[in-house]
Amino acid sequence: MTEDVRLLMLAGDYVEDYEIMVPYQALLMVGYKVDVVSPGKKAGDKVLTAIHDFEGGQTYSEKPGHAFQLNATFDEIDTDDYIGLIIPGGRAPEHLRMHPRVIEIVKAFADRPLAAICHGAQLLAAADIIKGRTVSAYPACRPEVEMAGATYADIAVTDALTDGELVTAPAWPAHPAWLAQFLSVLGATVTI
C-alpha cells in the first residue's frame, strides 16, 4: 500500500488518549496516510488528551493524557481526498459537534468507510447519519444513539460492530476487533 491512500481523523481537546494514538499508529503501520485535524488548528498544533479507565466506578475515571500533535490543517481539508474517516471518543466529540464544518465532514462520510468509537457516536448522532442503523458506543451515549433513530448495540467492551461501512465500538478495549473490522471495510488485508 502507498501513502496515497489517505484517511481522515477528527480530534479535539480531551480526545481519549488510546482512542487517538492506537488507531493512528496502527493505520500508519499498515500503510495508510492518516491526517489528523481539529477545528481552529493547523498542522503542528496540539490537542490535549485524556486517559479513561474502568476502575469500578459508575463511569470511567479520567486522567491527563499526552499532547497529540496534529499533522494537517483543519481549514484545508477536502473530504474528497480521503477514503475513510476515524472518530475517536473521549470528551472531544461533545464539543466538536458544535462546529458546523465538523458536521459537514461527518456527513460526507455517511456512505463511505467510517469508524467511530466510544463517544464518537455523539458526532454520528449530531450529523444525523445513523437513522435505521445499528450502532455501538459508550453506554452513556445510548440515549443519543436511540434519539437519532439508530438501534443501540449493547455489546461487550471488547467487541465491535459493522453495519455497512460503519464500524463502531464501545471503548478502547475493543481496538483489536474495531480496527480489524475497519480494515475489512476499507478492503485491506493483513497477512503474517
C-alpha positions in Angstrom: 0.0 0.0 0.0 1.2 3.5 -0.7 0.8 6.6 1.3 -1.5 7.9 -1.4 -4.4 6.1 0.4 -5.5 8.7 2.9 -7.7 8.5 5.9 -9.0 11.5 7.9 -9.2 11.5 11.7 -11.2 14.2 13.7 -9.6 15.3 17.0 -10.3 17.9 19.7 -9.1 18.7 23.2 -9.6 15.8 25.6 -9.9 13.2 23.0 -9.3 9.8 24.6 -5.6 9.1 24.5 -5.7 5.5 23.4 -8.5 6.1 21.0 -6.5 8.6 19.0 -3.0 7.2 19.3 -3.6 3.5 18.9 -5.6 3.7 15.6 -3.4 6.4 14.3 -0.2 4.3 14.8 -1.9 1.0 13.7 -3.2 2.5 10.5 0.2 4.1 9.7 1.8 0.7 10.4 -0.3 -1.0 7.7 0.5 1.8 5.1 -2.3 4.4 5.3 -1.6 8.1 5.4 -3.7 9.4 8.3 -4.4 13.2 8.5 -5.5 14.3 12.0 -7.3 17.6 12.2 -9.1 19.8 14.8 -11.3 22.9 14.2 -9.3 26.1 14.5 -6.0 24.3 14.5 -3.3 23.8 11.9 -0.6 21.2 11.3 1.9 21.3 14.2 -0.6 22.4 16.8 -1.6 20.0 19.6 -4.7 18.7 21.2 -4.8 17.6 24.8 -5.8 14.0 25.5 -7.4 12.3 28.5 -6.9 8.7 29.7 -10.1 7.0 30.5 -10.1 3.8 32.6 -12.6 1.4 34.0 -11.8 1.1 37.7 -15.2 0.0 39.2 -16.9 3.4 39.4 -20.3 4.2 38.0 -18.5 5.6 34.9 -14.9 5.8 33.7 -12.2 7.7 35.5 -10.3 10.4 33.7 -6.6 11.3 34.0 -4.4 13.7 31.9 -3.0 12.1 28.8 -0.4 13.2 26.3 -0.5 16.1 23.9 -1.1 14.8 20.4 0.4 16.8 17.5 -1.9 17.4 14.6 -0.4 16.7 11.1 -2.9 18.5 8.9 -4.7 21.9 8.9 -8.5 21.7 9.5 -9.4 24.6 7.2 -7.6 22.9 4.3 -9.4 19.6 4.4 -11.2 18.4 1.3 -13.2 15.3 2.1 -12.8 14.0 -1.5 -9.1 13.4 -0.7 -9.9 10.7 1.8 -11.3 7.2 1.5 -12.4 6.9 5.2 -13.0 8.7 8.4 -12.0 7.8 12.0 -13.8 9.4 15.0 -12.1 8.7 18.4 -14.0 9.2 21.6 -13.3 10.8 24.9 -14.8 14.3 25.6 -13.8 15.8 22.2 -17.0 14.7 20.3 -19.0 16.7 22.9 -17.6 20.0 21.7 -16.7 19.0 18.1 -20.4 18.5 17.3 -20.9 22.2 17.9 -18.8 23.1 14.8 -20.9 23.1 11.5 -17.8 22.2 9.4 -17.2 19.1 11.6 -20.8 18.0 11.0 -20.4 18.6 7.2 -17.3 16.4 7.3 -19.0 13.6 9.1 -22.0 13.7 6.7 -19.6 13.5 3.8 -18.6 10.0 5.0 -22.1 8.7 5.6 -21.8 6.2 2.8 -18.0 5.6 3.0 -15.8 3.7 5.4 -16.3 5.3 8.9 -15.0 4.1 12.2 -16.3 5.7 15.5 -15.5 4.5 19.0 -16.9 5.4 22.4 -18.3 9.0 22.5 -17.7 9.3 18.7 -21.3 8.3 18.4 -22.2 11.8 19.6 -20.9 13.1 16.2 -22.7 10.4 14.3 -26.0 11.4 16.0 -25.4 15.1 15.6 -24.7 14.6 11.9 -28.0 12.7 11.6 -26.4 9.8 9.6 -27.3 6.7 11.8 -31.1 6.5 11.5 -32.1 2.9 10.9 -28.6 1.6 11.6 -27.2 -0.4 14.5 -24.5 1.4 16.4 -22.3 0.6 19.4 -20.9 3.3 21.7 -20.0 4.0 25.3 -23.2 3.1 27.2 -23.7 6.8 28.3 -24.3 7.6 24.6 -27.1 5.2 24.3 -29.8 7.9 24.6 -28.3 10.0 21.8 -27.9 6.9 19.5 -31.5 6.0 20.1 -32.8 9.6 19.7 -31.0 9.7 16.4 -33.1 6.8 15.2 -30.5 4.1 15.5 -30.6 0.8 17.4 -28.1 0.8 20.2 -25.9 -2.4 20.3 -25.1 -3.3 23.9 -22.0 -5.4 23.2 -19.0 -6.4 25.3 -16.4 -3.6 25.7 -14.0 -5.8 23.7 -16.3 -6.2 20.7 -17.1 -4.1 17.7 -19.9 -3.9 15.2 -20.1 -3.4 11.5 -23.2 -2.0 9.8 -22.5 -1.5 6.1 -19.4 0.7 6.0 -19.9 2.0 9.6 -17.7 0.3 12.3 -18.5 1.2 15.9 -17.3 0.0 19.3 -18.0 0.9 23.0 -14.4 1.9 24.1 -10.7 1.4 23.6 -10.6 -2.3 24.9 -12.3 -3.1 21.6 -9.4 -1.8 19.5 -8.4 -5.2 18.1 -11.9 -6.0 16.9 -12.7 -2.4 15.9 -9.6 -1.9 13.8 -9.8 -5.4 12.2 -13.4 -4.7 11.1 -12.4 -1.2 9.9 -9.6 -2.6 7.8 -12.0 -5.2 6.3 -14.5 -2.3 5.4 -11.5 -0.5 3.8 -10.8 -3.6 1.8 -7.4 -4.1 3.3 -5.9 -7.5 4.2 -3.1 -8.1 6.7 -1.2 -11.3 6.4 1.6 -12.8 8.5 
